[in-house]
Amino acid sequence: MRIHKKIALITGAARGIGAATTRLFHQEGAMVIISDIRDEEGYKLRDELKDRTEYLHLDVKEENDWKSAIDQIISSYGRLDILVNNAGITGFLESTGPWDAENTDLQSWEEVFRVNSTGVMLGCKYGIQAMKSHGGSIINISSRSGVVGIPGAVAYAASKAAVRNHSKSVALYCAEQGYKIRCNSVHPAAIMTPMWDDMLGEGEQRMQIIKEIEYGIPMGHFGEPMDVAYGILYLASDESKYVTGIELTIDGGILAGSEAKPRNQNS
Ligand SMILES: NC(=O)c1ccc[n+]([C@@H]2O[C@H](COP(=O)([O-])OP(=O)(O)OC[C@H]3O[C@@H](n4cnc5c(N)ncnc54)[C@H](O)[C@@H]3O)[C@@H](O)[C@H]2O)c1
């Protein structure tokens, strides 16, 4: 019961890391507002959890959706304590690319930024307004790609870097204003969710690509959505009451080192 009776809103919560976080928050006693654009999957998750949950359609790139979601939460529950800005896209499915720095097109770039960066900015804006009288915790889901460059996914990487930096601005702004709102970013990598499906393909090819990726992960395997959910829970709970503006990396050790590591060929 680490977040007993807290009111939590999670974006992109119908599947993957958002759904795992919803389940964990629910287990830890929170009232969880599941939001997404995948209405069918969102309602299914709500029906599975039954009590202390509701589903709201919230497209994070639409300011009007944010206004009405927050209005609805305040009128139903009187406050918002936790906001997890989790919704994100690689862009690989949503637009045609290409995705490298030399050839990427404006439309693909803007689509990814609109969801990943503008969506988080809007969430923080309305989250702060909803929380400032009583305090709260905002957790923004960035990525390992928000810290290092990804030559084959430039829009994704740059949009996640914007999330990393904006989280720090939000943290400092709230502290300056004397609002009791903390804001932190979480940086997952290689977590097995449906986001990977189009990148991995199917059958034999999928197994081969998974093997190649796992070779580059120091711990040797993909993480699970719950591995990230537990980190988010810590930042959401009062256990982290002195923690703001940090980056919590959950990546099996990927960011701890470098691919070009010096090696003793004799060992
Ligand atoms: N899985 C990983 O390895 C990994 C690594 C680094 C970062 N992340 C980040 O974690 C977050 C969750 O990713 P995931 O792996 O669970 O992906 P996922 O694709 O399984 O889930 C993302 C969810 O976001 C929702 N969504 C997409 N666009 C939306 C919009 N405009 N408004 C509201 N919801 C929208 C989708 O419908 C989906 O339910 C994302 O921000 C992602 O970038 C994931």
The ligand as an SDF file (V2000), in Angstrom:
LIG
                    3D

 44 48  0  0  0  0  0  0  0  0999 V2000
    9.9570   -0.7260  -24.4520 N   0  0  0  0  0  0  0  0  0  0  0  0
   11.1540   -0.1760  -24.4180 C   0  0  0  0  0  0  0  0  0  0  0  0
   12.1880   -0.8330  -24.6160 O   0  0  0  0  0  0  0  0  0  0  0  0
   11.2910    1.3060  -24.1470 C   0  0  0  0  0  0  0  0  0  0  0  0
   12.5860    1.8320  -24.0830 C   0  0  0  0  0  0  0  0  0  0  0  0
   12.7570    3.1780  -23.8390 C   0  0  0  0  0  0  0  0  0  0  0  0
   11.6560    3.9860  -23.6490 C   0  0  0  0  0  0  0  0  0  0  0  0
   10.4050    3.4600  -23.7110 N   0  0  0  0  0  0  0  0  0  0  0  0
    9.2910    4.3830  -23.5210 C   0  0  0  0  0  0  0  0  0  0  0  0
    8.3660    3.8410  -22.6060 O   0  0  0  0  0  0  0  0  0  0  0  0
    7.0490    4.3360  -22.9080 C   0  0  0  0  0  0  0  0  0  0  0  0
    6.0910    3.1630  -23.0190 C   0  0  0  0  0  0  0  0  0  0  0  0
    6.5350    2.3560  -24.0880 O   0  0  0  0  0  0  0  0  0  0  0  0
    6.0920    0.8310  -24.3070 P   0  0  0  0  0  0  0  0  0  0  0  0
    7.3190    0.0930  -24.6270 O   0  0  0  0  0  0  0  0  0  0  0  0
    5.1970    0.3750  -23.2320 O   0  0  0  0  0  0  0  0  0  0  0  0
    5.3050    1.0170  -25.6950 O   0  0  0  0  0  0  0  0  0  0  0  0
    3.8940    0.4940  -26.1970 P   0  0  0  0  0  0  0  0  0  0  0  0
    3.8410    0.8380  -27.6410 O   0  0  0  0  0  0  0  0  0  0  0  0
    3.6750   -0.9220  -25.7990 O   0  0  0  0  0  0  0  0  0  0  0  0
    2.8700    1.4000  -25.3850 O   0  0  0  0  0  0  0  0  0  0  0  0
    2.7390    2.7740  -25.6570 C   0  0  0  0  0  0  0  0  0  0  0  0
    1.3200    3.1880  -25.3960 C   0  0  0  0  0  0  0  0  0  0  0  0
    1.2270    4.5980  -25.7280 O   0  0  0  0  0  0  0  0  0  0  0  0
   -0.0060    4.7940  -26.3980 C   0  0  0  0  0  0  0  0  0  0  0  0
    0.0310    5.9940  -27.2250 N   0  0  0  0  0  0  0  0  0  0  0  0
    0.6760    6.1960  -28.4080 C   0  0  0  0  0  0  0  0  0  0  0  0
    0.4000    7.4230  -28.8900 N   0  0  0  0  0  0  0  0  0  0  0  0
   -0.4290    8.0200  -27.9880 C   0  0  0  0  0  0  0  0  0  0  0  0
   -1.0620    9.2830  -27.9220 C   0  0  0  0  0  0  0  0  0  0  0  0
   -0.9260   10.1850  -28.9060 N   0  0  0  0  0  0  0  0  0  0  0  0
   -1.8280    9.5640  -26.8500 N   0  0  0  0  0  0  0  0  0  0  0  0
   -1.9950    8.6340  -25.8540 C   0  0  0  0  0  0  0  0  0  0  0  0
   -1.4460    7.4240  -25.8800 N   0  0  0  0  0  0  0  0  0  0  0  0
   -0.6770    7.1160  -26.9330 C   0  0  0  0  0  0  0  0  0  0  0  0
   -0.1730    3.5400  -27.2480 C   0  0  0  0  0  0  0  0  0  0  0  0
   -1.5250    3.3870  -27.6750 O   0  0  0  0  0  0  0  0  0  0  0  0
    0.2930    2.4560  -26.2870 C   0  0  0  0  0  0  0  0  0  0  0  0
   -0.7580    1.9360  -25.5150 O   0  0  0  0  0  0  0  0  0  0  0  0
    7.1880    5.1370  -24.2050 C   0  0  0  0  0  0  0  0  0  0  0  0
    7.2830    6.5010  -23.9120 O   0  0  0  0  0  0  0  0  0  0  0  0
    8.4980    4.6180  -24.7810 C   0  0  0  0  0  0  0  0  0  0  0  0
    9.1130    5.5570  -25.6390 O   0  0  0  0  0  0  0  0  0  0  0  0
   10.2020    2.1380  -23.9690 C   0  0  0  0  0  0  0  0  0  0  0  0
  1  2  1  0
  2  3  2  0
  2  4  1  0
  4  5  1  0
  4 44  2  0
  5  6  2  0
  6  7  1  0
  7  8  2  0
  8  9  1  0
  8 44  1  0
  9 10  1  0
  9 42  1  0
 10 11  1  0
 11 12  1  0
 11 40  1  0
 12 13  1  0
 13 14  1  0
 14 15  2  0
 14 16  1  0
 14 17  1  0
 17 18  1  0
 18 19  2  0
 18 20  1  0
 18 21  1  0
 21 22  1  0
 22 23  1  0
 23 24  1  0
 23 38  1  0
 24 25  1  0
 25 26  1  0
 25 36  1  0
 26 27  1  0
 26 35  1  0
 27 28  2  0
 28 29  1  0
 29 30  1  0
 29 35  2  0
 30 31  1  0
 30 32  2  0
 32 33  1  0
 33 34  2  0
 34 35  1  0
 36 37  1  0
 36 38  1  0
 38 39  1  0
 40 41  1  0
 40 42  1  0
 42 43  1  0
M  CHG  2   8   1  16  -1
M  END
$$$$
